Amino acid sequence: MIHYPTETEPNAPEWVELGSIGKWVGGTTPSKTDASYWDGDVPWVSAKDMKVSTIADSRDHISQIALEHGRSRLVPSHSVLVVTRSGILEHALPVAVNAIPVAINQDIKALIPSSRVIAEFVMHYLNAMAQRILHECSKSGTTVASIEFTRFLRFKIPIPSLDEQRRVVEIIAEQFSRLDSAEANLSRALARARRLEEASYAAILESNSPRVTIAEIAATSSGGTPFRGEAANYGGEIPWVKSGELGDSLVRTPSEHITQRGLESSSAKKLPRGTLLLAMYGATVGKLGILDIEGAATNQAVCAIVPKDGALTPYLWYCLRGMRTALIRSAQGGAQPNISQGIIRGLKIPMPSIEERERLVRECASIVDAVARAKGAIVTARARTTALRRSLLRKLVLGEDPLDGPQAKEIEVTT
């Protein structure tokens, strides 16, 4: 049992302020206008590198010249790096230990620990107390989320003996390693599930049946966006679907509604329930939806596909889903890749008999449902490993043995 008595208990270990357990230093950004300061071999850590617990390199590097000219300084290895200014501080407190000497930018503070503390122990404790630190030490009224550093330095931490610190660090490292392995296995399982799903979509396109174009079996159209500067165009009763709202599912509750005036002022038109929707622009190219409400309209980034025979909708859905990769490849443009209605209308799909189409749809739907259940189980298992990490750290905060209780058994099951 690891026990950190409160400050009022007899023989309590010292609870000390963070400012007294070592030397805290800040970072800088060498001038970007001097090329000699950049692209060297010195890791220069910024908030974007603080997504891991151990820093072994960085995205950006500075030169030895920058160090020699005093434009930055090296933080020795086994220091504790803490992000103190970044948008991420609105919900998380990134903390890491550097395995090698690094330079840091001005959004990070580094603790060079004294001989009485182990960097990894401090890191774990800060991670465990992250939400409390954010609550007590965040600055108010700043444009970018920030930590009030003077308050942060007054935050107290219990310091057990070095042997106890080492034991805690070893236990956490061992259990986190096991959870890392479990999460790697989950990632591989998720990748296999996704490959199986993609294969089911591709299989529906491999039929040797005669092929037809989308234009031969469906009518297509796109919508429009009413003028935003006219308030009377919005807030009406007509659901208005944007491409970003297509998530390969039924579309029932668009985030915006337009008025009849807005509809008439744009190229949008009301669509029947059951219309297939296909995103044509930007990051959502190829995403699908099926309109599950009557009389909705869309913006110009959505292609509405209305099959001449409504019974074709499920089959056409799976065909278009199977063609997503090809559609993305055919997208034109850089910052705003897009596919045109002409490309969509010209897509060719196999058209077997009604009986064969129904069989293919049943088989594909069965596989997709099974994969969805597998994905759900994987997501649940991932959430469990995240919860186990938090539980281990919470026990650390409470001064309890991280392996004392049901967590140890649950880790066994998870891994």
MIDO-568851 format. One record per residue (C-alpha): x, z, y. Coordinates in steps of 0.1 Angstrom, whole numbers, padded with zeros to 4 digits, always signed. Each point is the difference from the previous one (the first is absolute). Example, Ala and Ser with C-alpha at 12.3 -4.5 7.8 and 13.67 -1.06 7.14 Angstrom:
2
+0123+0078-0045+0014-0007+0034
// end
This chain:
415
+0000+0000+0000+0012-0009+0035-0013+0024+0025+0004-0001+0037-0014+0033+0013-0015+0001+0034+0021+0014+0029-0017+0033-0002+0007+0007-0037+0029+0022-0010+0032-0018-0008-0015-0032+0012+0024-0029+0004+0006-0012+0035-0025-0025+0013+0020-0020+0026-0009-0026+0026+0010-0036-0008+0022+0000+0030+0023+0026-0015+0007-0015-0034+0025-0026+0012+0007-0024+0027-0027-0024+0012+0011-0034+0015-0019-0029+0013+0006-0037-0002+0003-0030+0023-0004-0038+0001+0031-0019+0010-0006-0028+0025-0017-0030-0016+0016-0022+0026+0035+0007-0014+0003-0019-0032+0032+0019-0009-0020+0031-0006-0021-0015-0028+0000-0015-0035+0029+0022-0011+0003+0022-0030-0013+0032+0014-0036+0008-0012-0022+0007+0031-0032+0018-0011-0033-0003+0018-0035+0011-0009-0006-0031-0020+0027+0011-0025-0016+0034-0005-0023-0009-0028+0022+0015-0027+0014+0035-0005+0036-0011-0004+0015-0024+0025+0028-0021-0016-0002-0029+0025-0020-0014+0029-0015-0032+0011+0021-0002+0032+0037+0006+0003+0023+0006+0030+0037-0005+0003+0030+0023+0001+0005-0012+0036-0034+0016+0009+0014+0033-0014+0033-0003+0017-0017-0007+0033-0022+0031-0003-0032-0021-0002-0009+0019-0032+0013+0027-0023+0002+0005-0038-0022+0026-0016+0019+0014-0031-0015-0005-0034-0023+0027-0014-0017+0006+0034-0037+0002+0005-0016-0028+0019-0034+0005+0017-0020-0026+0019-0011+0016+0033-0015-0030+0018-0021-0027-0017-0035-0010-0006+0003+0012-0036+0000+0036+0013-0038-0004+0005-0003+0007-0037+0034+0006-0016+0033+0016+0007+0028-0021-0015+0030+0021-0012+0030-0011-0020+0036+0009-0010+0027-0026+0006+0023-0006-0030+0026-0017+0022+0011+0004+0036-0024-0018+0023-0008-0005+0037-0036+0007+0012-0021-0013+0028-0017+0021+0027-0032+0005-0020+0018+0021-0026+0016+0034+0001+0025+0011-0026+0008+0035-0013+0037+0004-0010-0007+0031-0022+0021+0032+0001+0016+0013-0032-0029+0023-0007-0026-0028-0006-0002-0031-0022-0013-0031+0017-0023-0010-0029-0017+0034+0001-0007-0003+0037-0014-0035-0006-0024+0012-0027-0011+0029+0021-0007-0022+0030-0018-0025-0021-0022+0028-0014-0007+0013+0035-0004-0034+0016-0037+0003+0010+0005+0034+0015+0031-0012+0019-0020-0030+0014-0028+0024+0010+0022+0025+0017+0028-0021+0014-0016-0034+0011+0002-0009+0036-0033-0007+0018-0006-0028+0025+0028-0023-0012-0004-0037-0005+0020+0001-0033-0006+0030-0024+0029+0024+0004+0012+0034-0010+0006+0027+0027+0036+0006-0012+0004+0035+0016-0030+0012-0018+0012-0016-0032+0033+0018+0002-0020+0033+0002-0018-0008-0032+0011+0026-0026+0012-0006-0036+0008+0025-0027+0036-0002-0013+0004+0013-0035+0035+0002-0016+0019-0031-0005-0005+0004-0038-0038+0001+0006+0002-0030+0023+0019-0020-0026-0025+0010-0027-0029-0011+0021+0017-0033+0008+0008-0006-0037-0035+0007-0011-0016-0022+0026+0025-0028-0007-0007+0001-0038-0037+0000+0004-0001-0026+0027+0022-0022-0022-0025+0003-0028-0028-0009+0024+0020-0029+0013+0002-0013-0036-0037+0004-0004-0007-0019+0032+0023-0028-0011-0019-0003-0032-0033-0001+0019+0014-0027+0022+0009-0021-0030-0034+0006-0015-0017-0011+0032+0022-0032+0002-0011-0008-0036-0036+0005+0009+0003-0023+0030+0017-0027-0022-0028+0003-0025-0026-0004+0028+0017-0030+0015+0003-0016-0035-0038+0004-0004-0006-0019+0032+0025-0027-0009-0016-0004-0034-0033-0011+0015+0017-0029+0017+0017-0013-0032-0031-0016-0014+0003-0037-0009-0034-0007+0014-0005-0026+0027+0009+0013+0035-0021-0001+0031+0008+0009+0036-0015+0029+0019-0017-0025+0023-0019-0015-0030-0016+0033-0010-0003+0020+0032-0005-0002+0037+0027+0016+0022+0001+0012+0035+0018+0024+0023-0013+0024+0026+0010+0009+0035+0008+0028+0024-0024+0006+0029+0017+0005+0034+0014+0036+0001-0004+0002+0037-0038-0002-0002-0014+0034-0012-0033-0016-0007+0015-0019-0029+0007+0031-0020-0019+0030-0014-0029-0019-0013-0016-0002-0035+0019-0029-0015+0028+0013-0023+0033-0018+0009+0028-0002-0026+0036-0004+0008+0028-0012-0024+0016+0034-0001-0031+0014-0015+0003-0021-0031+0014+0021-0029-0010-0019-0031-0033+0018-0002-0036-0001+0012-0004-0001+0038-0028+0024+0011+0010+0019+0031+0020-0020+0025+0015+0021+0028-0016-0021+0028-0033-0016+0009-0008-0027+0024-0032-0010+0019-0020-0032-0003+0015-0010+0033+0035+0006-0014-0008-0021-0030-0013-0029+0020+0030+0001+0024+0025-0004-0028+0003-0022-0031-0012+0028-0022-0032-0004-0021-0020+0022-0023+0008-0002-0036-0020+0007-0032+0006+0029-0023+0024-0011-0028+0022-0021+0023+0037+0000-0011+0023+0009+0028+0037-0011+0000+0026+0012+0026+0018-0029+0016+0024+0016+0025+0029+0025+0002+0009+0027-0025-0034-0002-0018+0003-0037-0010-0018-0004-0033-0019+0033+0000-0036-0003-0012-0033+0016+0005-0036-0006-0010-0026+0006+0026-0025+0026-0012-0022+0000+0031-0023-0026+0014+0007-0018+0032+0035+0011+0008+0024-0021+0020+0038-0003+0000+0029-0007+0023+0020-0032+0000+0026+0014-0024-0025+0001-0029-0011-0030-0020-0036+0004-0013-0006-0017-0033-0036-0005-0011-0002-0015-0036-0028-0026-0004-0008+0019-0032+0000+0037+0005+0008+0006-0036+0035-0014+0007+0009+0029+0023+0017+0022-0026+0019-0029-0016+0011-0013+0034+0011+0035+0010+0024+0003-0030+0013-0036+0006+0008+0007+0036+0016+0034-0009+0022-0019-0025+0011-0024+0027+0010+0026+0025+0037-0004-0005-0002-0038+0005-0022+0006+0031+0026+0024+0015+0027-0026-0007-0020-0027+0017-0006+0022+0031+0014-0017+0031+0017+0017+0030+0024+0028+0005-0014+0030+0019-0036-0009-0009+0000-0019-0033-0033-0016-0007-0018-0023-0023-0026-0025+0012-0035-0008-0012+0014-0034-0010+0024+0016-0025-0028+0022-0013-0024-0028-0004+0026-0020-0019+0008+0026-0025-0007-0012-0036-0014+0023-0027-0009-0007-0036-0037-0004-0006-0009+0008-0037-0035+0003-0014-0022+0028+0012+0005+0018-0033+0038-0002+0003-0001+0011+0036-0020+0031-0009+0023+0008-0028+0031-0003+0022-0016+0022+0027-0009+0027-0026+0035+0000-0014+0017+0001+0034-0024+0027+0013+0007+0021-0031+0038-0002+0005-0003+0007+0037-0022+0030-0006+0025+0014-0026+0029-0006+0024-0020+0017+0028-0005+0031-0022+0037+0000-0009+0010-0003+0037-0023+0029+0008+0016+0021-0027+0035-0009+0014-0010+0008+0036-0014+0034-0012+0032+0007-0019+0021-0009+0031-0021+0024+0021+0007+0027-0026+0037-0004+0002-0002+0002+0038-0020+0031-0003+0025+0015-0025+0028-0006+0025-0019+0018+0027-0009+0028-0023+0037+0005-0010+0009+0002+0037-0029+0023+0008+0013+0024-0026+0034-0002+0016-0016+0010+0033-0017+0029-0016+0032+0011-0016-0012-0006-0035+0017-0016-0029-0010-0037+0001-0003+0000-0038-0021+0031-0002-0036-0010-0006-0021-0030-0012+0022-0025+0020+0027+0001-0027-0025-0010-0027-0015-0027+0022+0034-0015+0006+0005-0001-0037-0033-0019-0004+0007-0023+0029+0034-0011-0011
// end
